[in-house]
Amino acid sequence: MTDRIGKIIKFFEYMRPNVNINVYRSSQDPEVRSLLSFFGAEGAAALNLDTGAVDISINDDVFRKAMIYEELGHALQYHRDGHVEVGSIDYFKREIEVSMCLIERSFEERIKLSADEVKQTEINLKAYQEKLRNLGG
């Protein structure tokens, strides 16, 4: 894990000690890289139904703060709301919530994201909103 990623994760754990997370990195486990590549993702968060912890997989070959913040946002959602089925109305509502939060906090300068990261988050937000509309949500 790069030092910058480690700092963000440690700060999250310090601020949210009641949210149990496990972080898996592509640089330490090639299966993480394969899994994320299969789904075309840079990161993923999932509630481990056996342990109650949130498992976060990240491709740390690249450093994108937006991806790390997004997965930590999903960890908070899992802690607050529990499990959600991928592709469901609730899933896309959660994606929208995190995307909007990232954009808002970036414009408020509470987090620093590059212009490219903000633009990509806005593109993702529109895609999630469209998928939600198509599901009737």
Secondary structure, DSSP 8 states (H G I E B T S, - for coil): --HHHHHHHHHHHHH-TTS-EEEEETTT-HHHHHHHHHHT-SEEEEE-TTT--EEEEE-TTS--HHHHHHHHHHHHHHHHH----TTSHHHHHHHHHHHHHHHHHHHTTSS---HHHHHHHHHHHHHHHHHHHHTT-
